[in-house]
Amino acid sequence: MSSDFSKVKAVKDYKNTDMTKIKMDTLCAMEKHSKENGSAHILPINASSAFSYNSLEASIEVFTGQQEGFVYGRYGNPTITAVENKLAAMEALNLEDDLYCTLTSSGMSAIATLLISQLKAGDRIITQYNLYGGTTELLKSILSKQGIHISFCDLEDLDGLEKKLIAEKNVKLIYFESPSNPTLNCLDIKSLVDLAKKYGIDTVMDNTFCTPYLQRGIEMGIDFIIYSTTKFLNGHGNALTGAIICKNEAEQKSIWNHMKLLGSNCNPFDAWLLHNGIKTLPLRMDKHCSNAMALAEFLESRDEVLKVNYPGLNSNKYHKLATRQMDHFGAMLSFELKGGLEAAKKFMNACQLATITSTLGNVDTLLLHPATSSHLNIDPEIRKANGITDGLVRVSVGIENIGDIKADFKRALE
Ligand SMILES: *Cc1c(COP(=O)(O)O)cnc(C)c1O
């Protein structure tokens, strides 16, 4: 059944036009799903669990891959394919070649589907301590039970990593986030990729915080990109979706096959909401980033605050690196209050505009206390060693008026 699969790679819709030099904001705004005369201008939601044929001959042609067409909703759906093509085209903006995208039911299912497709019992994956909490748990409590070995290490220490790559057997993947959650540490992506390539190891980056608008990892040599498209790509907090980007047809086929058999497929309505969100991604991200910069500077000036983690700040350890590999510094920041858990409670309870919630990437400003939520199940010692202290508050800075956000934070700090 190569038929559904062959549809998923048609980034050509966007790129093989005489508009090869279009910019990201143009690409995001485009409605370019396949159209016939008089059909819907806006991508329709194909709410159908299966697709039908006029004859057995036509069915055979689709099933054997001689004709393009859809078969069954878990394998592929025209709405989902259109969104996959758009995301693949965004990631491939500055590349000559097509990329491939598979949408999944959530960011976690994208991570699980990719890792299961790439790893088998006996293989080893090397990753960092400060990952999205769910990813750490997936590795520790599910993949390790399947006989996959996991090494957590400091990926900023490339010499230490190289020693590990020499010492450890069967290392198949290096998995990372940059900037990472919740302390916004950045990794030197190009150097990390070069080191991995030297030892023939593939790299995976979760690029959820940046989106392709701010950072495109395939351009830097990364093999697989993961998105929780639930976050900034959707932008409105109304659907759960995930995405896996890869570079070649063989990888895509394997990922698609795993998605199909694990049943980790996206649903057409959530894919459609994602498609809607993507149209305004560049507008939203510009405002998110400028607001985050202003809020970071404000927090840095306050006596109640011990430390602000935001790569856009001159004082930030990762500022130069982030300037090199990101187009802007993003909407995520975290800051440490001097008074620990009590101060975090007081501050978060006093905010009237910003909301306490366990997500990020919406248009409104969101607060999270990592030590008692997303990182609750991480060993407290490891938590502390990675800067996830009891006084740490994570902020997903929204697109509200920056004066209003600052006023809310000022009042809550006081
Ligand atoms: C939210 C998130 C995930 C998980 O995505 P879901 O869509 O919630 O499954 C993975 N990685 C990062 C960085 C995230 O923020």
The ligand as an SDF file (V2000), in Angstrom:
LIG
                    3D

 15 15  0  0  0  0  0  0  0  0999 V2000
    4.4540   19.5450   24.9600 C   0  0  0  0  0  0  0  0  0  0  0  0
    5.7730   19.0350   24.5320 C   0  0  0  0  0  0  0  0  0  0  0  0
    5.9260   17.7130   24.1140 C   0  0  0  0  0  0  0  0  0  0  0  0
    4.7760   16.7290   24.1150 C   0  0  0  0  0  0  0  0  0  0  0  0
    3.7830   17.1130   23.2240 O   0  0  0  0  0  0  0  0  0  0  0  0
    2.2230   16.7310   23.3640 P   0  0  0  0  0  0  0  0  0  0  0  0
    1.6280   17.3290   22.1560 O   0  0  0  0  0  0  0  0  0  0  0  0
    1.7370   17.2960   24.6420 O   0  0  0  0  0  0  0  0  0  0  0  0
    2.1610   15.2340   23.3780 O   0  0  0  0  0  0  0  0  0  0  0  0
    7.1830   17.3060   23.6990 C   0  0  0  0  0  0  0  0  0  0  0  0
    8.2290   18.1400   23.7070 N   0  0  0  0  0  0  0  0  0  0  0  0
    8.1210   19.4240   24.1180 C   0  0  0  0  0  0  0  0  0  0  0  0
    9.3270   20.3020   24.1000 C   0  0  0  0  0  0  0  0  0  0  0  0
    6.8920   19.9170   24.5360 C   0  0  0  0  0  0  0  0  0  0  0  0
    6.7940   21.1830   24.9500 O   0  0  0  0  0  0  0  0  0  0  0  0
  1  2  1  0
  2  3  1  0
  2 14  2  0
  3  4  1  0
  3 10  2  0
  4  5  1  0
  5  6  1  0
  6  7  2  0
  6  8  1  0
  6  9  1  0
 10 11  1  0
 11 12  2  0
 12 13  1  0
 12 14  1  0
 14 15  1  0
M  END
$$$$
